[in-house]
Every structure is written in structure tokens, then in C-alpha cells.
Amino acid sequence: MSLFSTTSKTQSASYEPGVDGLRALAVIAVLFFHAGFQAFSGGYIGVDVFFVISGYLITGILFNSCIEGKFSFLRFMARRIARLYPALLLTLVLCLIAGFLLFSPDDYVALADSSVFALFSVSNFRFWLVSGYFDTSSETNPLLHTWSLGVEQQFYLIWPFVIYLVYRLNRALLPWVLLALGVASLALSQWYLSVDTSANYYLTPFRVFEFAIGGLMVFAVDYRKRHTPGVIQYEIIMAVGIALLLYSIFVYDKTTTFPGLHALVPAIGAALCIYASPAKYLGNIFRNRAMVTVGLISYSMYLIHWPLIVFYKYFIYRPLFLSEKWALVIAPFILGYLMYVLVENRYRRVDLYSWYFGQTIQRVCALAVILVPALMIMTSNGMSFRMNDYFVEHMANSPRFHEEQYGGEGFSMGSQVLGDADGRRKSAVLLGDSYARQYAFGLNQTLAANKKWVDTSFEDGCFFGPGYTRLLDGVPRKDCVERLDYALNEAKLSRVPLLYAVSYQNYQKTMGTVDGKRVDFPNTEAYVTFLEKNFDAIHERIGLTNKLVIIGTPPGAGSQVGLASCVDRPGYLPLVCAKYLELNEEKGNAYALNRSLEKYAQSHKNVEFVNPYSVLCEAGRCVTMIKRKQFLYSDGTHLSKQGSAFVIQGLWPRLNAIFGK
């Protein structure tokens, strides 16, 4: 008998404790990943495990309802809503309350907007549309994680019709249709990695293959129950499944191309664990009471964990200590259990008639609890009446502070003139990512005032090196290569200095060759050696008699959240972030790396190192504001327009000497 044949109702929809245990592993991986434990660099695959489990359970439920002649889309959706929405609504309400207490107007508006998208299960579209280089939602949006709930709900809307229609046509075709859908979705996902990585990550069509793998397990499990494998076979299959999951959790990281083919590893791992759940020994990993309990409350844990992390980090305005990371891992177990007992489990069993007819008013009121406050927030500039005097004086007219105040705002990527080029020979070529573009505002003013100009070659998020580039989701950035070639050719032909500035520390884990091969560095020393060889290659390309000027990394604002979010917060809160308005020099961005690059420059002819620390820091302290009136940074790391002008003014004697040589 075929693996894909079924003669009667499957047993896959019956309760399987091992599946709940698998849920536990998934949510634990996500918790440690989001809390910032580097060992769990691939913990995000927990979401993919959830998708496989959903595909398995939902396909089984729908298939059995078709066999029994009880298929009802309305009943199915009513149960899904009763299962998911009460806990989600509570999460949204709590987030809006916490946002009122903690968030800046800008972040509060973004939260209100996200809550509406989450309410209607389309968060994935929202985060796809707003994702970009300057998007800070991962740091300040407590509802970022609801993108996966949107994918699940969209799956619930489509999958019942797929199962029902194919079943009515020819039930024997169902597994083959699922297989075809899975292959098509996987192929689409792999292809789209080079087209739009954000859409590939957030949108449902690119995730269908994970649900389909789970759906296929309905037939595999049914076959298993009719042809029981041997004890050893169970253990081997379970061992392989666990190994695939652990490999994904501990080896994958942000540089891994995803989803695409790499998503097959955790998806197949989850599928194998489902298939081999009766394994006598290894199966106990998922069947034990502790894992099953965590699995039962995993949805509530997932809902509450990310808002906790975001709000806490937002309030303290600094990187997490290890003890705080552990606390943020443990807290969701407690709060998730309470939410499960008091909300999720209480409302999950629904009577179809009472839900559809008798509780319409209650459902509308529940929606209004989110929609009305969200509308009020969005139409009142994020309830800016909560803000302190700093906000009123400096930021009331700047709801998008980083986008408006970044030192490179108004200066496009690519090539352009900074300064006054009226018949004059260019003074230099400036090559770099956003850490170079941040100087555009200050350079443009100062160069024009001094009747000089420089050419630029900007591309945000790029590393520039002969033969090397940044891997974005595992895909090499070809635009970076084009910008590098332009800058090197211009500097060589014009015989002018090349100024080089990038976010050096950010590319250590995303480096690759131009043909897409990943380059790993065992430690920072190896990375510094790589950078030095890269500068050697660049210098050779522009000519060793030409000047190569390496611009170091500024110290930063002390937090990824940004200065605006420190000052721009409700006036009734203690300004706990005020102490970060000055930063210890040695705790600044790339402090040690800057020193290494400076030593390199000192040991090479016609190479100079320009250090922003020399302007921004004095006596071991680095300023982030000027007299607490002007922000030197537009976010946690990039110079603002004021910061750009301040740094360039301080560096001008050095730069002018370089340009004049």
C-alpha cells in the first residue's frame, strides 16, 4: 500500500503529546534568540517549526471533517478565532497601555498602526511594506512578532478550500496536490531570495511549503500507524529530526539565506520528530510533562515574550545584562501560563451558534477596544501631551527624527558632488555606506564655504573591497561592487585621495565573496587582518602614490534605540537614560577596532587615519548632545545633521591639509 493512500479517517488529528513538546522546543528557541543569546543565533527557526506543526494539525482536522461529512468553513474559522483571538486581544490591549506609559509619540503611532494590522491578521504585510535600511521596528515595535500570526491566519483562510475541493475531486490526489504546492512554494521562495528578501520572509506564498510539509505528515503518520516501524527505526528517525533542529538553532544566523532551501532543514527536522513521536527513548524528550506543559502554553508565551523584551529595552536604554536576558527568558513562562489559564484556555471552546449570532455585539466591542484607541493615538500625534519639556522644545515638529535629521538625509546614494564644483578640480572621492553618507551634510557646507568639492560613491549597508562584498540574507550585494569600482577608478584617474568610511564592525558576520561564498572570521583579530589586507588591495587599485584616508567609526549614542527615544518619552517617567547622554570613550562603537586601523595607517606610507573620537571625546568622555540642545546622533549610531556639521568642523584642519596635498 502506498505511503499516500488512506482508506479511512486518519488518526493524526487525535491528541499527540509529542507535538506539544515540539512546540515547546520551538518557543524556547525563539525566546533565547530574541533575548540576545548568541548561541541561539538560529532560534528564529522556531517559527518555521510552528508552521510545520500547524500544517500537520490543520490538515488532519480538515481531512477528517471531510471524511466524516462534517466540513464547515464557518465552524473551522470560529474555532480558530476562539483559539487565537482572546489572547491576542489581551496582548494588544496591554501593549497599547504600556506604550502610553513608555513610548514616544512616533513609536506610539507606529504601535497603534501595528495593532490594527495585527487585529486583522495582516501584520506580515505591514512589516513587509515598512521594512528597510532605516526601519527600527525590530527594536521598538512590540508587535513585530505578529507577522507570523498573520501568515498562520492567511493559511487558515486558504487551506480549508484546498483540502475540501481536492477531496471532493479525488481524495487520492490530496497528498500529491500538497506535494506540488510545497515544491512550487519552495521553488518560488528560493528564486525570490535574489528579488525581494523581505517579501520572501514575511509573505504567505513563500511559506506554504512549510505548511505543506506538515500536511504531508498526516498521510505519513497514518501510514506509520498501519505499518509500525521497528523500535530502532523510530529512534534513528527521531535522532535525525532532533539533529536537524539543533543544527538550525545553533548554526544558522542572520547571514543564512532564508527561507528558501535553508528552511527545509528545520522543516524536515520537525516533520521527522512528528513522525517518530512514539520513539520509546528519544521521544520522551518531547513527551515529558514539562515539555508538554510548555507546549500547551507556547502560544501565550510567544505573544507576550517580544513585547516584554521591547518595552524593557526601551525603558532602560542600554544593552541587556546577562541576568536581564535570563529574566526575559523566564518571565514569559510565568506570564504565558497565567494568560493560558485565564484567557486562552477559557475561551478556546466555542459554540458555533452563540458565536455567530449571540455574541456579535461582544465581538464588535472587542474590536472597538483596539480600533478606537488606535485611531485616537494616530490622530493625536501619538498623544504627545505626555511628553517632557525636551520633546516640546526640540522634537514636537519631528515625528520621524532619524529620517529627517540623519546627516545624509537629502543626499542620495550613488555619485554626487559635495561642495562647490564650479570649474574646480575635485579634492577627493568619498566611498562608503551610511557611515560615510552621514558626513554629507557637514562636508557639503564646509567644502562649499572653502571653495572645494569631493565626489561621492555611497551605498548604504555595503562593505567595499576588491573581490568582497556584503552578503544580504546570503546573497552578494552587486550594487556594492559597482560603487567600489566607480570610486576606485575616479580616485585613480583624478589622482585624488580616496576617503573610505564604513560601519566596520557590522560586516564581520556578513562578509562574502562577490560570487556569494561566505567568509567567516574566527575572531576579531582575524577580521582586522582581513581589513588590513583589504586596504592594501584598495591602495594598490588607486595607486600607492595616492592618498588612502581611512575614517574611523564614531562612538555612537550608547544605545541602538537612539537619543530621540531617550529625550522623547513621557514626562512622568524618570529619565533613566539621561546618564547615557555622555558615553565612556572605551565603550563607544569600534573603539578597539579604530585603534587597530590607526596603527595600520601609521605603518603604511600614504595612508592616513581620521578618528571622529578626536572631536567627540575628551578626557575619556564622549558627548552625544551639544549643551543638551542639539542631538549629535539621529539614532543610536548615525550622526545627525548637527553631528555631521560638528564633526566635520572639528576635523576640517586635518581634512583640508589632506585635500591640499
C-alpha positions in Angstrom: 0.0 0.0 0.0 1.3 3.5 -0.9 2.5 5.9 1.7 0.0 8.4 0.4 -3.1 6.1 0.4 -5.8 6.4 3.1 -8.7 4.1 3.5 -10.5 5.6 6.4 -10.4 8.5 8.9 -6.8 9.3 9.9 -5.7 9.3 13.5 -3.4 12.2 13.1 -5.9 14.7 14.5 -6.0 12.9 17.8 -4.0 14.4 20.6 -0.3 13.7 20.5 1.7 15.0 23.5 4.9 14.8 21.4 3.6 17.6 19.2 3.1 19.9 22.2 6.6 19.0 23.2 7.9 20.0 19.8 6.0 23.3 20.2 8.0 23.8 23.5 11.3 23.4 21.7 10.1 26.0 19.1 9.1 28.6 21.5 12.2 28.1 23.7 14.4 28.6 20.7 12.6 31.8 19.8 12.8 33.1 23.4 16.6 32.6 23.6 17.1 34.1 20.2 15.1 37.2 20.9 16.6 37.7 24.3 20.0 38.0 22.6 21.8 34.7 23.5 24.3 34.5 20.7 24.5 30.7 20.9 20.8 30.6 19.7 21.7 32.5 16.5 19.2 30.5 14.5 16.5 30.4 17.1 14.2 32.2 14.7 13.5 28.8 13.0 11.1 28.1 15.9 8.5 30.0 13.9 9.1 27.6 11.0 8.6 24.6 13.3 5.2 26.2 14.3 4.3 26.4 10.7 5.0 22.7 10.1 3.0 21.8 13.2 0.1 23.9 12.1 0.2 22.3 8.7 0.1 18.9 10.3 -2.7 19.6 12.7 -4.9 21.7 10.5 -4.6 19.3 7.5 -5.6 16.4 9.8 -8.6 18.3 11.2 -9.9 19.3 7.8 -9.2 15.9 6.2 -11.1 14.1 8.9 -14.0 16.5 8.7 -14.3 15.8 5.0 -14.2 12.0 5.6 -17.0 12.4 8.3 -19.0 14.7 6.0 -18.9 17.5 8.6 -16.8 20.0 6.8 -17.8 23.6 7.7 -15.5 26.5 6.9 -17.5 28.7 9.3 -17.2 26.2 12.2 -13.5 25.8 11.4 -12.8 29.6 11.4 -14.9 30.1 14.6 -12.7 27.6 16.4 -9.6 29.2 15.1 -10.8 32.7 16.2 -11.8 31.4 19.6 -8.4 29.7 19.9 -6.3 32.6 18.9 -8.0 36.0 19.3 -8.8 36.3 23.0 -5.1 36.1 24.0 -4.1 38.3 21.0 -6.6 41.0 22.0 -5.3 41.0 25.5 -1.8 41.3 24.2 -2.8 44.3 22.0 -4.5 46.0 24.9 -1.5 45.5 27.2 0.8 46.8 24.5 -1.3 49.9 24.0 -1.3 50.6 27.7 2.4 50.0 28.1 3.0 52.2 25.0 1.1 55.0 26.6 3.3 54.8 29.7 6.6 54.4 27.9 6.6 55.2 24.2 7.5 58.4 22.3 4.7 59.8 20.1 6.3 58.5 17.0 6.8 55.0 18.4 3.3 55.1 19.9 1.8 55.9 16.5 3.7 53.0 14.9 2.4 50.7 17.7 -1.2 51.8 17.1 -0.8 51.3 13.4 0.7 47.8 14.0 -2.1 46.9 16.4 -4.7 47.5 13.7 -2.8 45.3 11.3 -2.4 42.6 13.9 -6.1 42.7 14.8 -7.0 41.9 11.2 -4.2 39.3 10.8 -2.2 41.2 8.2 0.8 42.2 10.2 3.1 40.4 7.8 2.0 42.8 5.0 2.7 45.8 7.3 6.2 44.8 8.2 7.0 43.8 4.6 5.9 47.3 3.4 7.8 49.2 6.1 11.0 47.1 6.2 14.1 48.9 5.0 17.5 50.2 5.9 16.3 52.8 8.3 13.4 50.7 9.8 13.9 50.4 13.6 10.8 48.3 14.2 12.8 45.4 15.4 14.0 47.5 18.3 10.9 49.5 19.1 7.8 47.6 17.8 6.3 45.2 20.4 4.1 43.6 17.7 6.8 42.7 15.2 6.3 39.1 16.1 2.7 39.1 15.0 3.8 38.8 11.4 3.8 35.0 11.9 0.3 35.1 13.2 -0.8 36.9 10.0 0.8 34.1 8.0 -1.0 31.5 10.0 -4.4 33.2 9.7 -4.0 33.6 6.0 -3.1 29.9 5.8 -6.4 29.1 7.7 -8.3 31.1 5.1 -6.9 29.3 2.1 -6.2 25.8 3.3 -9.7 24.6 4.1 -10.8 25.2 0.5 -7.7 23.4 -0.9 -8.4 20.4 1.2 -12.2 20.4 0.6 -12.0 20.9 -3.2 -9.3 18.4 -3.8 -11.1 15.9 -1.5 -14.3 16.3 -3.5 -12.5 16.0 -6.8 -10.4 12.9 -5.9 -9.3 12.3 -2.3 -6.4 10.2 -3.5 -4.9 13.3 -5.2 -4.7 15.3 -2.0 -1.2 14.3 -0.9 0.1 14.8 -4.4 -1.5 18.3 -4.6 0.1 19.2 -1.2 3.4 17.9 -2.5 3.0 20.0 -5.7 2.1 23.1 -3.7 5.0 22.6 -1.4 7.5 22.2 -4.3 6.1 25.2 -6.1 6.3 27.4 -2.9 9.8 26.2 -2.1 11.0 27.0 -5.7 9.4 30.4 -5.5 11.0 31.1 -2.2 14.4 30.1 -3.3 14.1 32.2 -6.5 12.8 35.2 -4.7 15.7 35.4 -2.4 17.5 37.3 -5.1 14.5 39.5 -5.8 12.9 40.7 -2.5 14.2 39.1 0.7 11.7 41.0 2.8 8.7 39.7 0.8 10.2 36.3 0.9 10.4 36.3 4.6 7.0 37.9 5.5 4.5 36.8 2.9 2.5 33.6 3.0 3.1 32.2 -0.5 6.8 31.8 0.3 5.9 29.8 3.5 3.3 27.5 2.0 5.9 24.7 1.6 6.4 24.5 5.4 2.6 24.1 5.9 2.6 21.6 3.1 5.3 19.5 4.7 3.2 19.4 7.9 0.2 18.4 5.8 2.0 15.6 4.2 2.9 14.2 7.6 -0.8 13.5 8.1 -0.5 10.7 5.5 2.9 9.7 6.6 1.7 9.3 10.2 -1.3 7.4 9.1 0.9 5.0 7.1 3.1 4.7 10.2 0.2 3.7 12.3 -0.8 1.0 9.8 2.8 -0.2 9.3 4.5 0.3 12.6 8.3 0.8 12.2 10.7 -1.0 14.4 12.0 0.4 17.7 15.4 1.2 16.3 13.9 2.9 13.2 11.9 5.2 15.5 15.0 6.2 17.4 17.1 6.8 14.3 14.4 9.0 12.7 13.9 11.0 15.9 17.6 11.4 16.3 17.9 12.8 12.7 15.0 15.1 13.3 16.4 16.5 16.5 19.8 16.9 15.0 18.4 18.9 12.1 16.5 21.2 14.5 19.5 21.7 16.8 21.8 22.3 13.8 19.4 25.0 12.6 19.1 26.6 16.0 22.8 26.8 16.8 24.4 27.1 13.3 22.0 29.4 11.4 22.3 33.1 11.9 21.3 36.4 10.3 23.6 35.7 7.3 21.8 32.5 6.4 19.7 32.8 3.3 16.1 32.3 4.5 13.6 30.9 4.0 14.3 29.1 0.7 16.2 25.8 0.8 17.7 26.5 4.2 14.2 26.4 5.7 13.9 22.8 4.6 16.4 21.7 7.3 14.2 22.8 10.3 11.0 21.9 8.5 12.1 18.4 7.7 13.5 18.1 11.2 10.1 19.0 12.7 8.4 16.6 10.3 10.7 13.7 11.3 10.1 14.5 15.0 6.3 14.4 14.4 6.6 11.1 12.5 8.8 9.4 15.2 6.9 10.9 18.2 6.2 7.3 19.6 10.0 6.7 19.8 10.5 4.9 23.2 13.6 6.8 24.4 14.2 9.9 22.4 10.5 10.5 22.1 10.5 11.3 25.8 12.3 14.5 25.1 9.1 15.8 23.8 6.5 13.7 25.7 7.7 14.5 29.2 5.3 16.5 31.3 7.5 19.7 31.5 7.8 20.0 27.7 4.2 19.2 27.1 3.1 21.9 29.6 5.4 24.4 27.9 4.0 23.4 24.6 0.4 23.9 25.8 1.2 27.5 26.8 3.5 28.2 23.9 1.1 30.5 22.0 0.6 32.7 25.1 4.3 32.7 25.7 5.0 33.7 22.1 2.5 36.5 22.3 3.9 38.0 25.5 7.7 37.5 25.1 8.5 40.0 22.5 6.6 43.0 24.0 8.3 42.3 27.3 11.7 42.5 25.6 10.9 45.6 23.6 9.4 47.6 26.4 12.1 46.7 28.9 15.0 47.6 26.5 13.2 50.8 25.5 12.9 51.9 29.1 16.5 51.1 30.2 18.0 52.4 27.0 21.1 50.2 27.0 22.2 46.7 26.0 20.9 43.9 28.3 23.0 42.4 31.0 23.2 38.6 31.2 20.9 38.5 34.2 18.3 40.6 32.4 18.4 38.3 29.4 17.7 35.3 31.7 14.9 37.2 33.4 13.3 38.0 30.0 13.5 34.3 29.1 12.0 33.1 32.4 9.2 35.8 32.6 7.2 34.5 29.6 6.9 31.1 31.2 5.1 32.7 34.1 3.1 35.2 32.3 2.3 32.8 29.4 1.0 30.3 31.9 -1.3 32.9 33.5 -2.5 34.1 30.1 -3.2 30.5 29.1 -5.2 29.7 32.2 -7.1 33.0 32.5 -7.7 33.8 28.8 -6.6 31.3 26.1 -7.9 28.1 27.6 -11.1 29.7 29.0 -12.3 31.0 25.6 -11.0 28.4 23.2 -14.1 26.2 23.1 -16.8 27.9 21.3 -20.4 27.1 20.4 -20.9 28.0 16.7 -24.4 29.3 17.0 -23.7 31.5 20.0 -20.5 32.8 18.4 -22.2 33.6 15.1 -25.5 35.1 16.4 -25.5 35.6 20.2 -22.1 37.2 20.6 -21.9 39.6 17.7 -22.1 42.6 19.9 -19.4 41.3 22.2 -17.1 40.6 19.2 -17.7 44.1 17.8 -16.9 45.6 21.2 -13.7 43.6 21.4 -12.6 45.0 18.1 -13.5 48.5 19.2 -11.3 48.1 22.3 -8.3 48.2 19.8 -9.6 50.3 16.9 -10.9 53.3 18.9 -7.7 53.8 21.0 -5.6 53.2 17.9 -7.5 55.8 16.0 -7.1 58.3 18.9 -3.4 57.6 19.1 -2.8 58.1 15.3 -4.9 61.3 15.2 -3.3 62.9 18.2 0.3 62.7 17.2 0.9 59.8 19.5 -0.8 61.6 22.4 2.1 64.0 22.6 0.7 65.7 25.7 2.5 63.0 27.7 5.9 64.4 26.7 8.5 66.2 28.7 9.9 69.7 28.1 12.8 68.4 25.9 10.3 67.0 23.5 8.2 70.1 23.4 11.2 72.3 22.8 13.2 70.2 20.3 11.1 67.4 18.8 7.4 68.4 18.5 7.9 69.0 14.8 10.0 66.0 14.1 7.9 62.8 14.3 10.4 61.0 12.1 13.5 62.2 13.8 16.0 59.8 12.2 14.7 60.0 8.7 14.6 63.8 8.9 17.7 64.5 10.9 20.2 61.9 9.7 23.4 63.6 8.4 23.0 62.0 5.0 19.3 62.9 4.6 18.8 64.8 1.3 22.0 63.3 -0.2 21.2 60.3 -2.4 23.2 57.1 -2.7 25.4 56.8 -5.7 27.6 59.6 -7.1 27.1 63.3 -6.5 29.0 66.5 -5.8 29.5 67.7 -2.2 30.7 71.4 -2.0 31.3 73.8 -4.8 32.4 72.3 -8.1 32.3 75.4 -10.2 35.2 74.9 -12.5 37.4 73.4 -9.8 39.3 70.2 -9.6 37.8 67.7 -7.2 39.6 67.3 -3.9 38.8 63.7 -3.1 36.4 60.8 -3.6 34.4 59.6 -0.6 33.4 55.9 -0.6 31.3 54.3 1.9 28.0 53.1 3.4 25.7 55.1 5.6 28.6 55.8 7.9 30.2 57.8 5.1 26.9 59.4 3.9 26.4 60.7 7.4 29.1 63.2 6.8 27.4 64.6 3.6 25.6 67.4 5.4 28.7 68.8 7.2 31.0 68.2 4.2 28.7 69.9 1.8 28.6 73.1 3.9 32.3 73.2 4.8 33.5 72.4 1.3 31.3 75.0 -0.3 32.5 77.6 2.2 36.1 76.7 1.3 35.5 76.5 -2.5 36.3 72.8 -2.7 34.3 69.7 -3.7 34.5 66.0 -3.4 32.9 63.2 -5.5 31.0 60.5 -3.7 30.2 56.8 -4.1 27.6 55.9 -1.4 25.6 52.7 -1.0 24.0 52.1 2.4 24.6 48.7 4.0 27.6 47.9 1.9 31.1 46.6 2.5 33.6 47.6 -0.2 36.6 45.5 -1.0 38.2 44.1 -4.2 36.7 40.6 -4.6 34.5 41.0 -1.5 31.1 42.4 -0.6 28.3 42.1 2.0 26.0 39.1 1.9 22.4 40.2 2.5 20.4 37.2 3.5 23.2 35.1 1.9 23.0 37.0 -1.4 26.0 39.1 -2.5 25.4 42.8 -3.0 26.3 43.5 -6.6 25.5 47.2 -6.2 28.3 47.4 -3.6 30.8 46.1 -6.2 29.6 48.8 -8.7 30.0 51.6 -6.2 33.5 50.3 -5.3 34.7 50.2 -8.9 33.4 53.7 -9.6 35.2 55.2 -6.6 38.5 53.4 -7.2 38.5 54.4 -10.9 37.7 58.0 -10.1 40.3 58.3 -7.4 43.0 56.7 -9.7 42.2 58.7 -12.8 41.8 62.0 -11.0 44.8 61.3 -8.8 43.0 62.5 -5.6 42.7 60.9 -2.2 40.2 58.2 -1.5 38.2 58.7 1.7 36.9 55.3 3.0 34.3 55.0 5.7 32.0 52.1 6.6 30.5 50.5 9.7 33.5 48.2 10.0 32.1 46.3 13.0 28.8 45.4 11.3 30.3 43.3 8.5 32.3 40.8 10.4 29.4 38.3 10.2 28.1 39.2 6.8 31.2 39.1 4.7 31.3 37.2 1.4 32.9 37.0 -1.9 31.4 38.6 -5.0 30.2 35.2 -6.1 28.3 34.6 -2.9 30.8 32.5 -0.9 30.6 33.3 2.8 33.8 34.4 4.6 34.0 33.6 8.3 36.4 35.0 10.8 37.2 33.0 14.0 37.8 36.2 16.0 38.1 39.9 15.8 41.9 39.7 15.2 41.3 37.7 12.1 38.8 40.3 10.9 41.2 43.1 11.5 43.8 41.3 9.5 41.3 40.9 6.7 40.5 44.6 6.8 44.2 45.5 6.6 44.6 43.3 3.5 41.5 44.8 2.0 43.1 48.3 2.5 46.3 47.0 0.8 44.3 45.9 -2.2 42.3 49.2 -2.4 45.5 51.2 -2.1 47.1 49.2 -5.0 44.0 49.8 -7.1 44.1 53.6 -6.7 47.9 53.8 -6.9 50.3 53.6 -4.0 51.3 57.3 -4.5 47.7 58.3 -4.0 46.5 59.0 -0.5 44.2 56.5 1.2 42.3 58.1 4.1 40.5 55.7 6.5 37.8 57.3 8.5 37.0 55.6 11.8 33.7 54.9 13.4 32.1 57.5 15.7 31.5 56.4 19.3 27.7 56.4 19.0 24.9 57.4 21.3 25.2 54.5 23.7 22.1 52.7 22.7 20.5 51.3 19.5 17.3 53.0 20.4 18.7 56.4 19.7 18.9 59.7 21.6 15.5 60.8 20.3 13.9 58.0 22.2 15.7 58.9 25.4 14.5 62.5 25.5 11.3 61.9 23.6 9.4 60.0 26.3 6.6 60.7 28.7 7.4 63.5 31.2 6.2 61.5 34.2 8.9 58.8 33.7 12.3 59.2 35.3 14.8 59.9 32.6 16.9 56.8 33.3 18.6 57.2 30.0 20.0 60.7 30.9 23.3 59.2 32.1 23.8 58.0 28.5 23.9 61.5 27.2 27.6 61.1 27.8 29.4 57.9 27.0 32.6 56.4 28.3 35.1 56.5 25.5 36.2 52.9 25.7 32.5 51.7 25.5 32.0 53.5 22.2 31.4 51.8 18.9 34.5 50.1 17.5 36.9 51.8 20.0 39.4 48.9 19.8 38.9 48.5 16.1 39.6 52.2 15.5 42.9 51.8 17.4 43.9 48.9 15.2 43.1 50.8 12.0 45.1 53.8 13.3 48.1 51.5 13.9 47.7 50.2 10.3 47.7 53.7 8.9 50.8 54.7 10.9 52.8 51.8 9.5 51.9 52.4 5.8 53.1 55.2 3.5 50.4 57.5 2.1 47.7 56.1 4.4 46.1 58.3 7.0 43.5 57.6 9.7 41.0 60.2 10.7 39.3 59.5 14.0 35.9 61.1 14.9 36.7 60.3 18.5 39.2 63.1 18.5 36.3 65.6 18.0 33.5 63.8 20.0 35.5 62.7 23.0 37.6 64.4 25.6 39.2 63.1 28.9 37.6 59.7 28.3 34.0 61.0 27.9 32.2 61.2 24.6 29.4 63.8 24.1 26.1 62.9 22.4 24.4 66.3 22.7 25.6 69.9 22.5 24.6 71.7 25.6 21.6 69.3 25.7 20.0 71.2 22.9 21.4 69.6 19.7 21.4 65.9 19.1 24.7 64.7 17.6 23.1 61.4 16.6 19.8 60.8 14.7 19.6 57.2 16.1 21.9 55.0 18.1 24.9 55.1 15.8 24.4 57.6 12.9 25.4 61.3 13.1 22.6 63.8 12.8 22.9 66.9 10.6 24.1 68.8 13.7 26.5 66.0 14.5 27.8 65.9 10.9 28.5 69.6 10.9 30.1 69.4 14.3 32.4 66.6 13.5 33.4 67.9 10.1 34.1 71.3 11.6 36.4 69.7 14.2 38.1 67.5 11.5 38.4 70.3 8.9 42.0 71.4 9.6 43.1 67.7 9.1 40.9 67.2 6.1 41.9 70.5 4.5 45.5 69.5 4.8 44.8 66.2 3.1 42.8 67.9 0.3 45.6 70.4 -0.2 48.3 67.9 -0.7 
